[in-house]
């Protein structure tokens, strides 16, 4: 009985790692010659990506952005340091306090006091993307690998549809961006090796591998719009599984969303590609307008009003 359990465990690990390897090859995410910077939070998804890419022999380093969310990010950072030491992976650490002078919570509260009421996840995403791109260029990375899984991507597709945001939707997928001739000197492309892996399977893999990670959600995400979409899709997925057990056929809602998106993604990218890359007049990072979102937030933070 114990031997059978052990065989099942090994088989699941092999199948999961093969799915990640097949995803990299199918979408041509990167090669063994490329320098991959893995954006890590210390959670199950990015830790799994870092471990598997390292195991498969890719040239990887890790980058983490500490948003200083109390004990939550403190523990994640300690876990990530331990993991990288054990696996002999170089870890780069960037702190919100060093870059912006304060923690995420302080920044959100200060912005709110000045009339800019944004969700914590929105602020965190803007600032982290800015820091990750700057670090990736400084470290001469060819790609930034993230831990986004199938559930995350299905949520993103639906969020953009619900918001009538097809232009933003065109930028997502296993390889981000729409600019056909986008300069690597300005924007380091994001890639998602877990694109076809469900969150349930990622968690199962992480637990079986006994990774030192915190499985509790970020305490700041309670106000995120994504949470509402997540709950809706989870309910639909659960109902689909019930139908399947009753002989109603396969109803893998999230996988169906991603499969449909993969089919239409080339058309979306063609529709919104071809634009001229613009740069922030302040920091010179890629931007849709005269100032990037990070500089806009920083100007408000530093204003005396």
N, C-alpha and C positions, 0 to 999 in steps of 0.2 A: 504494500500500500504506500509506504514511504517512498519507495523507488519510483512508483508511478507518478506521485506528486512531484518528485524531483524532475522527472522526464518532462512533465507538463510545463513546469516552471522554465526549464531550459528551452523547450520548444516555443513557448510564448516569447521569451527574450529574443530568440533567434528570428522569429517572425516579425517582431516589432522592429528590430534593427534592420532587417531586410527591407521592410516597408520604407524606412527612412532612406536607406541607400537607394532604393528604386525611385523614390521621389526626387532625390538629387539628380539622378540620371535622366528621368523622364522629362523634367523641366529644365535640365541643363543649368542647375543652380551655380555650380562652380566645379573646379577640377583640383587635383592634388597639387598643382603648381600654384594655385591661388593662396593668398594670405587671408585667412578668415578670422574676423573679430566677432566673437559671440557675445551679444548683449545679454548679460545675466542679472537676474533679480535675486537669485538665491532660492528661487522656487523650483517646483518639480519640472516644469517645461524647459526652461533654459538650461537647467542642470543636466537634463536628459540629452538635450542637443549637444552640449559641450562634451559630455562623456562619449556619446556615440561618434561624433566627428573625430575626436581624439583617438578613439579605438580603431576607427576605420583608416587612420593614417593621414588625415587632413592636417594642414598647417594651421593650427588654431591658437588663439590667445583669448583671454576673457576680459570683458570690461563690465564694471558695475557702477551704477550711479546711485549714490546714497542720498535719498530725499529727506533723511533724518525724521522718520515717522516713529519716534519713540523706540520701544523695545522691539517692535516688529522689524524694522530695517536693521537694527543693531544685531539681532539674532541672525537674520538672513546674511548679513555681512560676515559674521563669524563662521556660519555654516559654509559659505562660499570660499572663504580663506582656507578652511580645513579641507574642503573638497579639492581645491586647486593644489594644495600642498601634497595631498595623497596621490594625485594624478600627474604631478609635475607639469602643471600648466601655468603659464605666466598670467597673473591677474593685475589689471589696471583699475584703480579706484579713484572715482571723482565724486566730490561732495558738493551738495547744494550750497552749503555754508561757504566753502572756498570760492565757488563760482558766483553765487548770488548774494552771499552775506547772511542768509537765513534758511530755516527749514521750510518745507512745503506748506505746513500748517500756518506758519507765520506769514508766508507770502500770500496765501489765500485770504487770511484775515485782513491783512493790510490792503489788498486789492478791494475786498468787500467794503472796507471803511471808506474807500475812495470811489465807490459806486460801480466797481467792476465785479459783478457777482458771477463768477465762473465755478463750475464743479471742480473738486480737487483733481479728478482724473483728467480733466481738460487741461488744467495748468501743468500738471505733472507730465502729461504727454508732450505738450509744447516744449517744455524746458528740457526734457530728456532727449527728445529727437534732436534738438539743437546741439546738446552736449555730445551725443553719440556721433553725430556727423563730423563735428570738429575733431573729436578724438580719433575717429577712423582715418581721417585725412592725415592727422599728425603721425599716426602709427603706420601709415602707408598700407592700410588694409585694402584688399580688392573687393571684399564684400563684408557686410554686417549680417550675421545670422541671428535670427530672433527665435523665441520659443512659441510663437503663435501656432496653435493647433487647429484642427478642423472645426471644433466648436467656436473658437474665437473668430475664425474666418467666416463661418456661416452667420454669426451675429453681425459682423461688419457688413456683409452683403445686404442683410435685411435692414440694418440701420440706415444705410445709404439709400435704399429703395424707399423706406418710409419717409425719409427726409427729402426725397426727390433730388438726390445728390449724385447723379450718375457720373459727373466729372471726377469727383473724389473716388467713387466706386471703381472707376477705370484704373486708378493707380494701385489698387490692392491686387492680391493674387500671390502665387508662390515666389514671383520676382516683382518687386514694386516698381512704380514709375510708369510714365507714358512717353517721355521724351526719347525719340528714336536715336538722336545723336547727343544725348546728354553727357556732358563732360564728367569723367571720373574725378577730375580735380575739384569739382564743386559739390558733387553729391555722390556718396558711396552707397551703392544699391543694397537694399535690404532683401534677404532671401529667407525662406521659411521651410526648413527641412521636415517639420512636423505637420505640414499642410494637410496631409491625408490621414493623420493620426487623431483619433478621438481623445477628448480630455480624459475619459474613463480609462482608456488604454495607457495613456501617458502616466496617469496616477498609479495604475497597476504596475507598470514597468518600474517606475521610480521606487515604489515600496518594495518590490521584489529585489531590486538592486541595493536596497537599504541606503539610499542616498541621504545625506544629512540635510534635509530640507524641512521647512515649515509648511504644513499643508493648509493652514488657516488663511482665509482671504485677507487682502489688505484692508485695514480698518477704515481707510478713507474712501473706499469704493461704494459705500452705502448710498450715496447720492447720484451714482452714475446712471445715465440713460441706458447704457449697455446692460445693466442689471435687469431692467424691465424686459428687454428683448431676450436676454438669456432665459428668464423664467418662462416666457411664452414658448420659445423653442423647446425647452426642456419638457414642458407639458405636452406639446405636440409629439415629441419623440417618445414619451412614455405612452401616450395614447396609441401611437403607431406600433410600438412593441406589443401592446395588448392585442391589437388587431392581428398582428402576425401570429401570436400564440393561438388565436382563434381561427387560424386558417385564412386570414385576409391578405396574405402576400407580404412582401417586404415593404416596410414603411420607414426606412431610415431617413428621416426628414433632413437632418443636417447634411448628410452625405449627398442627398438629392439636390440640395441648394448649391453645394459646392460643385457638383457635377454639371449642373445647368450653367453656373457662372463660368466654369472653365470653357464651356462651349461658346459663350458669347463674349468672353474677355478679349479675344483678338479684335473683334469689331469695335468694342468700346475703346480699346487702346488706340486703334487707328483713328477713330473719330476725334479723340482728344489729344492726339500727338501732333508733333510738328510745330509747336509753339516755340517762342524764343525764351531761353532761360534768363530769368531776371535775378538780380542780386540786391540784398538789403543795402541801403545807402550807408548804414551805420556799421554793421559787422561784416558785410560783404558775403554773408552766407546766402544760399539759394532762397528766394522769396517770391511770392506771387505779386506783392505790391512793393511800394517804395521802402517800407520797413517790414522786417519779418515779425512774426507773432511774438517771438521772444523779446525782441527789442521794444516792441509796443508795450509789453507787460513791464519790462524794466524801466521804461520811461515813466509809467504811472507809479511804480514802486518808489522811484527816486524823486518824484515831484513833491513839492512842499505842501500842496493842497491836500 
